Amino acid sequence: MAVASDNEEFAKSPLQPLISVEKLEQVFDLGKGQQVKAVNQVDLDIYRGETLGLVGESGSGKSTLGRAILQLYEPTSGRVMFHGFDLKQLTRAEQFRVRKDMQIIFQDPYASLDPRMKVEDIIGEALDTHGLVKNASQRRERIEELLALVELDASFASRFPHEFSGGQRQRIGIARALAVEPDFIVADEPLSALDVSIQAQIIDLMQKLQEQLGLTYLFIAHDLAVVKQISDRVAVMQHGQIVEIAETNELYDKPLHPYTQQLLSAVPRLDTQFRASDQEIKDAVPASQHVVTLVEVSPGHFVAQ
């Protein structure tokens, strides 16, 4: 069985999703007979070259969904299709090859980089693991190329993570993700630990890289202002389920689900005095005891019924 990256005809079709999530569930065992269903029967398509924003309050299941798509968590049920292939059905060797095509940028640039490793080894580890360089000279050249891509000086390669600012560390994390030339990147709240001015720089960098390298992003965040800036479409997640999804302008201009409306009302605005509290957001729609059904109310705009 050929793995996803070998299926060029499928990969080039703009009408076929790069990622298709079908009835995905992620259940965690808490012990003593207790379980929590973090992701509940999620269906989701992500198209090549787009940025799909995924928003919701803390505990809504956003990060869990992203990691289940990448198979960092083994989904309890359902399936994830990548380039038309069911990731769960791949052999171990095929999974290893596909792994480099799907990468993640972590939330905390301080915790996600090994403090004992130099930058050249943090970035170069994936190059070594996947056999993408033949010798030390080629390795060093590729690391310098990756640092240049994220707008860092080549001299940074010989330094340790503690010598950098938060924004610089996140750039190193992005370079690490790019090292294996992925098609798809899950950006798991990559800006939340950064100052606002640095956030803008990282957004600009990610957009440049997307255009330059043809990347596809799942951009997970709770900051709806940031999501609006970077996303082509936005999916809203509550209690482990998608409750609304639409093109960005459509969703922000015409939010239809009560939870989406409450989330948007919590975004600070210059033209209003009202701002919903966190508790009001949580109370907007009670926890669902059943699986919601998404209904298309206008082209590309789906709302839970």
N, C-alpha and C positions, 0 to 999 in steps of 0.2 A: 504493500500500500504506500503510495507516494504521500509525503506530508504536504501540509498546506502550501508552503512556499514554493513548491514545484508546480502547482496548478496555476500557471500564468494566465490562461484564458479566463478562469474564474476571477482571479485577482484583479484583472484589468476592467472587469465589467462594473460600471458605475451604478448599475441597477441592483446588483447583488450586495447584500450586507457583508462587510468584512467580519463582523461579529454578530451572531444570532444567539440570543439567550432564550431558552424555551423551558417554561415551567420550572424554573430553578428554585430550589429550596436549600437553605443552610440551617441545620438544627444543631445546637450545641447542648451537650449533656452537662448539666450542672451538678450531677451527683444526687444521691438519695431520691432517685426517681423523678427529679425535676429536669425539665428541658426548656430551652428558649429557641423560638423560631425566628432567627435574625433576618432571614430572607424567605419570603412566602410566595411561591408560585409566580415568579417574575418572568415576564416576556419582554424582550428588548432587542432592537436591532441598532447596530452602529455601522454607519456607512463609511467607506474608504474616503479619507481626506477630510472628514468633518471633525469638529469638536462637539461632543455631546456633554453638556453640563449635567451633573447629578447633584441635586440639592435636597436638603431636609435637615431637621434639627439633629443634635447629637443623639445617638441611639436609634436612629431611623433605619439603619442597616446599610448606609451608603458604602462605607469602607469594606464591610463584609461582602457586599455584592461585587465590588471591584476585585477583591482578592479571590473570590470564588470564580470569577471569570478567568483570572490568570491561573487558576488551579493551585494557588498557594494554600487555599482550603479545598479539601475534596468535597464537592457538593453532595449533599445528602440525597438529592434526587434532581431530575431534570437534566438538561444537557446544554453545553456551550459549543456552538459551531464556529470554527475559525477557518476562513477561506473555504467553507463548505464541508469541513471535516469535523466530526464529533471528537472533541479532545479526549473524552473518556475512553474512546475505543482505540486510540493510538497505542502502539507498543511503547515500551520504555525508551527504546532508541529513538523512535519518532517523536515522543514527547520531549526528549532532550533537544532534538533539532528544532522543534517548534518553540521551545522555551526562549530562544534568542530573539524570536520574532515578536514576543510579547514582554514588555518590560514595565517597571513601576518607578515612579518618583515618589519618595516617601515624604510624609508631613514634616518631620523634625530633622532638619539638616545637621543638628548637633548629635542626635542619637543614631542616625542612619549610616554614619561614616565611622569605620573602625579607627579609634584614636591612635592605635599602635602602628598603623600602616601609613606609608607615604602616599601622596596623591597618585603617583605613577603606578603604585601597586593596587590602589583602590580601583582605578580605571582599567589597569592592565590585567587584573584578575580574570575578567570575563573574556578578554582576548586570548589568554592562555587556555582557559577552560574549553573554549570552543575552537581552538586551533586556528585562530584568524590571523596570526602572524607567524613568520617562519624563523625569525632570529631576533636578537636583542635590538639590533639597529632598526628593523622594521617595527618592532614594538614601540620603541622610543619615538619614532616618526609618527606613528598612528596616535599615540598619546598626545603629542604636540598638536596634531590636527584637531583632535577632540577638544583640547583646551581652547584652541583658537575658535572653534565653533561656538563655544559658550562664552567667548570674549574674555578669556583669562590668559595671562602671560605664560609662555612655555616654562619659565623658571619656577612656576608654582609646583611643577611635577615633583621636585625633590623635597617639598615641605609637608608638614603634618597638618591634619584638620584643625587643631587648636590654634593654628596661626592665622586663621581666616575669619572673616565676618560671617554672619548668618547668610547673607545674600551670596557671598562667594562659595560658601559650603553648598548651598543649594545648586549653584552652577556646576559644582563638581559632581553632585548627585545626578544632574541632568546629563553631564558628559559620560558618567558611568552607564546610564541607561542607553545612551546613543552608541556606546562602544560596539555593540553587536549588530548595529544597523537594523533596529526593529521596525515593524510596520505599525504596531499598536502600542500605545503607552497609557497606562493608568496613572494619572496624576492625583495622588491621594492627599487632598488639602495641602498642596505644596507651598501655599503662601501664608498660611495661618500663623506661622512662627516668625514672620518677617514684618519689618516696619512698612508702613503704607508706601513710602517712596520707593522702597526696594521691591515691593510687590509689583508696582507698575513696570519696573525694569525687567522682572522675571516674566511677566505677561508678554511684554514686547519681544523678549528673547524666544519664548515658546512659539509665538506666532511666526516669527522669522524662520525658526527651525522647521515648523510645519510646512511652510511654503517652500522652503529650500529642499527638504528631504521627503516631502509627501507623507508626513506622519498623520496618524489618526489618534485622537485623544479621547479618553473618558476622563473628564475633569470634575473631580469630586470636591465640593466645597459647601460651606454653610453661608458664605457671604454672597448674597444674590447680586449685589452690585458688581462684584468681580466676575461672577458667572455670566452676567449679561454682556460684559465687555469681551469675553473670549469665546463664547459658545455660539454654534450655529443652531442647535436645538437644545432644549432643556427638559429634563425629566425630574419630576418631583416625587420624592419617596417619603412615605409615612408608614410606620409600624411594619417595615419589611416589604412593603408593596409600592409599586408605581401607581400614583393616583392621578397624574396628569403629565402629558408630554406634548410638546408643540415646538414649532420654530420659535426662536428666542423672542423676536418682537411680538409675535402673536401671543405668546404666553404672558409676557409682561404687560401688554396692552389690554388683553382680554382674559385674565385668569378666571376660570370657571369653577374649579373645585374650592370649597370653603377653606381647606388647608392651604392651598396655594395663595388664596386671597389674604389669609392671615400672615403667611410668610412675607409676602410683598408689602403688607402694611407695616411690617417691622423694619423695613429698610428706611433709614433716615432720609428725609426729603426737605427741601427748602420751602416747599409750597404748602406745608401742612403742619399742624401742631400735634397730630395724633401719631403715636407709635405703640404698636401692640407689645405687650410684655411677653416674656418667654412662657409664662404660665398660660396666658391667653392663647398662644400658639398651640401649646400642648392640649388645651381644652377645646380647640376649635372643632375637631372631629374626634369622637371617641374611638378607642382602639377597636379595630374591626375584628369580629369573630368569624368572618367568612372571607373567602378570596374574592377580591373585587374584579369586575369585568370592565375593561377599557372600551369605550364606545367612541367612534370617530364622529365628532360633532361638526367638523369642517375639515377640509383637506389637510391632513397631517396633524390635526389637533385632536388628541385622544384624552378623554376624561373618564374617571372611574364612576361607575353607576352602582 
